[in-house]
């Protein structure tokens, strides 16, 4: 049996600046302190169901003292804008989920976030739940304004039966093998891979980033690196070929929901996505275990060690400053509960949402999960290195422009060389 690691908060003598909390609704009818959570964890997805279950359990244990309320926004981009607007107005939400970006520390340096450092220092067991390098990454001037939520691996999901029908016996290990397999899939009457250019062009930028990393290595887009490089040019050239030869006819201009349905309905054989895809696979694919999970190909030349995976950025639970010590303690009480060993397992297994925490999984835990999640957890554990996807590592101005540039690339209105030079020009502090 795995031991539960969260420890009740001991009130601390620390000074907190007076500030809002993202809501005027700070007290429940029974006098409880109300803590609001902003995320995209809606109740009809696995991680949303788990969050609601944990909130119900926590509220029952803390009845009359603390009441946690989930305020979900299903659209990620809308959620992020709401969070930015709230912080700019000096009224940061109590707890909110956002993508950490080392090139955009505006939230962390806003002065509107609580510093969790004293809580971590007072509770070494809680601090040990997190990876030191991730805690260090999200600090600003020594202020720890949140905790890591997840850093999901970006992997290839593929329909095994479509591969078999095309005469492909195993997932490609090199990009040459990938192209050969794509040709076979295309000849069998299915689009090899689902892509899109709308929203944040997530699938397309994942494929782009994997290929660019294979050319330039894991450091190909570190902050401060010149992106007008061979790695970016070749990543753009490969992505252009995917759009020209290997994706669905509706890829240019479509969004995530269109592309994911193209994969789930088997119009496309592959997709490059995170573990949140697993829930829809379980619900919409007749034989879910016929969907495999694989690491990306490499050039096979040692530039990238096989098994190295891309990840989304560190999704972070930001924490707004509070105007009372009692409210601050209540917020941290919830954070400790949410990040306990038992609840991290619950999020990973039942919520299909692996946590950026030091979490142990028993054989019994793994037996309860889906075929895909078992593979994801194994790949994640065995990865020799992980690299945050390129789009999540560039500046906000570059992020705003990259999907439009990608669409021009896909349409043949931009060369790979122009893509690289314009990306570098946009990626300025």
C-alpha positions in Angstrom: 0.0 0.0 0.0 1.4 3.4 -0.9 1.4 5.9 1.9 -0.4 9.2 1.6 2.0 12.0 1.9 0.1 15.3 2.5 0.4 16.9 5.9 -2.0 19.4 7.4 -0.9 23.1 7.2 0.6 24.7 10.2 -0.2 28.4 10.2 2.8 30.5 9.4 3.9 33.9 10.6 4.6 35.6 7.3 3.6 38.9 5.8 1.3 38.8 2.8 0.5 41.9 0.7 -3.1 42.9 0.5 -4.5 41.8 -2.8 -7.7 40.4 -4.4 -8.3 36.8 -5.1 -9.9 36.6 -8.5 -13.4 36.7 -6.9 -15.4 38.8 -4.5 -17.1 35.5 -3.4 -14.6 34.7 -0.6 -17.0 33.3 2.0 -19.6 30.6 1.8 -23.0 30.8 3.5 -21.8 28.7 6.5 -18.8 31.0 7.0 -16.3 28.7 5.2 -13.4 30.3 3.4 -14.1 29.9 -0.3 -11.3 29.0 -2.7 -11.9 29.3 -6.4 -10.1 27.2 -9.0 -9.8 28.4 -12.6 -8.9 25.6 -15.1 -10.2 23.9 -18.2 -11.2 20.8 -16.2 -14.8 20.6 -17.3 -16.9 17.9 -15.7 -17.4 15.8 -18.8 -13.7 14.9 -19.3 -11.8 12.5 -17.1 -9.5 15.0 -15.4 -12.6 17.2 -14.7 -14.4 14.3 -13.1 -11.5 13.6 -10.9 -11.1 17.2 -9.9 -14.8 17.4 -8.9 -14.5 14.2 -6.9 -11.5 15.5 -5.0 -13.2 18.8 -4.4 -16.2 17.0 -2.9 -14.0 14.9 -0.7 -12.0 17.9 0.5 -15.0 20.0 1.2 -16.5 17.2 3.2 -13.4 16.9 5.3 -13.2 20.7 5.8 -16.9 21.4 6.2 -17.5 24.7 7.9 -13.9 25.7 7.4 -12.9 25.7 3.7 -15.0 25.3 0.5 -13.3 24.8 -2.8 -15.2 25.7 -6.0 -14.3 24.8 -9.6 -14.9 27.6 -12.2 -13.9 25.8 -15.4 -13.5 27.4 -18.8 -13.4 24.7 -21.6 -11.6 26.9 -24.1 -7.9 27.0 -23.2 -7.1 30.2 -25.0 -10.1 32.0 -23.5 -9.0 30.8 -20.0 -5.5 32.1 -20.5 -6.8 35.5 -21.5 -9.1 35.7 -18.5 -6.2 34.9 -16.2 -4.0 37.6 -17.8 -6.8 40.1 -17.5 -7.5 39.3 -13.9 -3.8 39.6 -13.0 -3.5 42.9 -14.9 -6.4 44.2 -12.9 -4.7 43.3 -9.6 -7.2 40.6 -8.8 -5.4 37.3 -9.5 -7.5 34.1 -9.2 -7.0 32.0 -6.1 -5.7 29.0 -8.0 -5.4 29.0 -11.8 -3.9 26.7 -14.5 -1.6 28.2 -17.1 1.3 27.2 -19.5 4.6 28.3 -18.1 6.9 30.0 -20.7 10.4 31.0 -19.7 10.2 33.7 -22.4 7.2 35.3 -20.9 7.4 35.7 -17.1 4.8 38.4 -16.9 2.5 36.4 -14.6 5.3 35.3 -12.3 6.8 38.8 -12.0 3.5 40.6 -11.8 3.7 41.0 -8.0 0.2 39.5 -7.8 1.1 35.9 -6.9 1.6 34.4 -3.4 5.1 33.1 -2.5 4.8 29.5 -1.6 8.5 29.2 -0.6 7.8 29.5 3.2 5.3 26.8 3.0 7.6 24.5 1.1 10.5 25.2 3.5 8.2 24.4 6.5 7.1 21.1 5.0 10.0 19.2 3.4 7.8 16.2 2.6 5.5 18.3 0.5 8.4 20.0 -1.2 9.9 16.6 -2.0 6.7 15.8 -4.0 8.1 18.1 -6.8 11.1 18.0 -9.1 13.6 20.6 -7.9 14.4 21.8 -11.5 10.7 22.5 -12.2 10.2 24.4 -8.9 13.3 26.4 -9.8 12.1 27.0 -13.4 8.8 28.7 -12.4 10.3 31.0 -9.8 10.7 34.7 -10.4 13.3 36.6 -8.3 13.0 33.8 -5.7 9.2 34.0 -5.5 7.5 30.7 -6.1 4.1 31.8 -7.3 2.7 28.3 -8.1 3.4 24.6 -8.3 3.9 22.3 -11.3 0.7 20.6 -12.4 1.8 18.4 -15.3 4.4 18.3 -18.1 2.7 15.9 -20.4 4.7 13.9 -23.0 3.9 14.5 -26.6 3.8 11.1 -28.3 2.6 9.4 -31.5 -0.8 7.7 -31.3 -1.6 5.4 -34.2 -4.2 2.9 -35.3 -2.5 -0.5 -35.3 -5.1 -2.0 -37.7 -4.5 0.7 -40.3 -0.8 0.0 -40.1 -1.4 -3.7 -40.5 -3.7 -3.1 -43.4 -0.9 -1.1 -45.1 1.7 -3.8 -44.4 3.5 -1.9 -41.7 4.6 -4.3 -38.9 6.1 -1.8 -36.4 6.1 1.9 -35.7 9.0 3.7 -37.7 12.2 4.3 -35.8 13.8 6.7 -38.2 12.3 9.5 -40.3 13.2 7.6 -43.5 11.2 4.7 -42.2 8.4 7.2 -41.3 8.2 8.5 -44.9 8.1 5.0 -46.3 5.3 4.0 -43.9 3.4 7.2 -44.8 3.6 6.3 -48.5 2.2 2.8 -47.7 -0.6 4.3 -45.6 -1.5 6.8 -48.3 -1.5 4.0 -50.9 -4.0 2.0 -48.7 -6.4 4.9 -48.8 -5.9 6.6 -45.5 -4.2 9.9 -44.6 -1.1 9.1 -42.7 -1.3 11.9 -40.1 -3.9 14.4 -38.8 -2.7 18.0 -38.7 -4.3 21.5 -38.5 -3.2 25.2 -38.7 -6.0 26.9 -36.7 -5.8 27.8 -33.0 -2.3 27.1 -31.9 -1.6 24.5 -34.7 -0.7 22.0 -31.9 -0.4 18.8 -34.0 1.5 20.5 -36.7 4.0 22.2 -34.4 4.5 18.9 -32.5 5.5 17.2 -35.8 7.6 20.2 -36.8 9.4 20.2 -33.4 10.2 16.5 -33.4 11.8 16.8 -36.8 13.7 20.0 -36.0 15.0 18.4 -32.8 16.2 15.4 -34.8 18.3 17.7 -36.9 19.5 20.2 -34.3 19.5 18.2 -31.1 17.8 18.8 -27.8 19.2 22.3 -27.6 17.9 23.4 -31.0 15.6 26.1 -29.5 16.9 26.9 -26.1 16.1 30.5 -25.0 18.6 32.8 -26.8 19.3 30.4 -29.6 19.1 31.7 -33.2 16.1 30.1 -34.8 17.2 31.0 -38.3 18.9 27.7 -38.3 19.3 24.5 -40.3 17.1 22.7 -37.7 14.2 25.1 -38.0 14.5 25.2 -41.8 14.5 21.4 -42.1 11.7 21.1 -39.6 9.7 23.6 -41.8 10.6 21.7 -44.9 9.4 18.4 -43.4 6.2 19.9 -42.1 5.5 21.4 -45.6 5.8 18.0 -47.1 3.4 16.5 -44.5 0.8 19.1 -45.6 1.5 18.5 -49.3 1.4 14.7 -49.3 0.4 13.1 -46.0 -2.5 14.8 -44.2 -6.2 15.2 -44.6 -7.7 17.7 -47.2 -9.2 19.9 -44.5 -6.0 20.3 -42.5 -5.3 23.9 -43.6 -7.6 26.2 -41.6 -9.1 23.6 -39.4 -8.7 23.3 -35.6 -8.0 20.7 -32.9 -11.5 19.4 -32.8 -11.6 18.7 -36.5 -8.1 17.1 -36.5 -8.8 14.9 -33.5 -12.0 13.6 -35.1 -10.1 12.8 -38.2 -7.9 10.6 -36.1 -10.6 9.0 -34.0 -12.7 8.2 -37.0 -9.7 6.7 -38.8 -9.5 9.2 -41.6 -6.0 9.6 -40.4 -3.7 6.9 -39.1 -1.5 8.9 -36.8 -1.5 12.0 -34.6 1.0 13.6 -32.3 -0.8 14.5 -29.1 -0.7 14.5 -25.3 -2.4 12.0 -22.9 -5.6 14.0 -22.8 -6.4 12.2 -26.1 -6.7 8.9 -24.2 -10.2 9.7 -22.8 -11.7 10.3 -26.3 -10.0 7.1 -27.5 -11.7 5.1 -24.8 -15.1 6.6 -25.6 -15.0 6.7 -29.4 -12.8 3.9 -30.7 -14.5 0.5 -31.0 -11.4 -1.4 -29.8 -9.4 1.2 -27.8 -6.4 -1.1 -27.3 -6.0 -1.1 -31.1 -4.6 2.4 -30.7 -0.9 2.2 -30.0 1.5 4.8 -28.4 5.0 5.3 -29.7 8.1 7.5 -29.3 9.0 9.7 -32.3 11.5 8.6 -34.9 15.0 10.1 -35.0 17.5 10.5 -37.8 19.3 7.4 -36.5 22.6 9.3 -36.4 22.9 9.9 -32.6 21.9 13.6 -32.7 19.0 12.7 -30.5 19.0 9.6 -28.3 16.1 7.3 -29.2 13.2 7.7 -26.8 13.8 11.4 -26.2 10.4 12.9 -26.1 8.8 16.3 -26.4 6.6 17.7 -23.7 4.1 20.4 -23.4 5.3 23.3 -21.3 5.0 22.9 -17.5 1.4 23.4 -16.8 1.4 25.3 -13.6 -1.1 25.9 -10.8 -0.6 29.6 -10.2 -1.6 31.0 -6.8 -2.9 34.5 -6.3 -1.9 36.7 -3.4 -4.4 36.8 -0.6 -5.4 39.6 1.8 -5.5 37.4 4.8 -3.3 34.7 6.3 -6.3 32.5 6.9 -7.3 32.5 3.2 -3.6 31.9 2.2 -3.4 28.9 4.5 -6.7 27.6 3.1 -5.4 27.8 -0.5 -2.3 25.9 0.5 -4.3 23.3 2.4 -6.1 22.5 -0.9 -2.8 22.4 -2.9 -1.3 19.9 -0.5 -4.4 17.7 -0.7 -4.6 17.9 -4.5 -0.9 16.9 -4.9 -0.8 14.0 -2.4 0.5 10.7 -3.6 -2.9 9.1 -3.6 -4.5 12.0 -5.5 -1.6 12.2 -8.0 -2.3 8.5 -8.8 -6.0 9.2 -9.1 -5.4 12.1 -11.6 -3.0 9.9 -13.6 -5.0 6.7 -13.7 -8.6 7.8 -13.6 -8.1 11.3 -14.9 -5.8 10.3 -17.7 -3.6 13.2 -16.6 -0.1 12.3 -15.4 1.2 14.7 -12.8 4.5 16.5 -12.6 5.1 15.0 -9.2 7.3 12.3 -7.7 4.6 9.6 -7.9 4.8 5.9 -7.4 2.5 3.5 -9.3 1.8 0.0 -8.0 1.1 -2.9 -10.4 -2.5 -2.7 -9.1 -2.6 1.0 -10.2 -1.3 0.2 -13.7 -3.7 -2.7 -14.1 -6.6 -0.2 -13.7 -5.6 2.1 -16.4 -6.0 2.1 -20.2 -3.6 0.5 -22.7 -2.5 3.9 -23.8 -1.9 5.4 -20.3 0.2 2.3 -19.3 2.3 2.9 -22.4 2.6 6.7 -21.7 3.7 6.1 -18.1 6.3 3.5 -19.3 7.6 5.8 -22.1 7.8 8.7 -19.7 9.7 6.7 -17.1 12.2 5.4 -19.7 12.8 8.7 -21.6 16.5 9.6 -21.6 15.6 13.2 -22.0 12.6 15.5 -22.4 12.4 18.7 -24.3 9.6 21.3 -24.2 8.0 21.7 -27.7 9.3 24.6 -29.7 6.1 26.6 -29.8 5.8 26.5 -26.0 9.4 27.9 -25.7 9.3 31.0 -27.8 8.2 34.5 -26.9 4.6 35.6 -26.8 4.8 37.7 -30.1 6.3 34.7 -31.9 3.6 32.4 -30.5 1.0 34.8 -31.9 2.5 34.7 -35.4 3.6 31.1 -35.8 0.3 29.5 -36.7 -0.3 32.1 -39.5 3.2 31.5 -40.7 2.6 27.8 -40.6 -0.5 28.2 -42.7 1.5 30.1 -45.3 4.1 27.4 -45.3 1.4 24.7 -45.8 -0.1 26.6 -48.7 3.3 27.0 -50.3 3.2 30.8 -49.8 6.3 30.8 -47.6 9.5 28.9 -48.1 11.1 27.0 -45.2 14.0 29.5 -45.2 11.6 32.4 -44.9 9.8 30.6 -42.1 13.0 30.3 -40.1 14.1 33.9 -40.6 10.6 35.3 -39.8 10.4 33.1 -36.7 13.7 34.4 -35.5 12.6 38.0 -36.1 9.4 37.5 -34.1 11.1 35.7 -31.3 12.6 38.8 -29.6 12.3 39.6 -25.9 
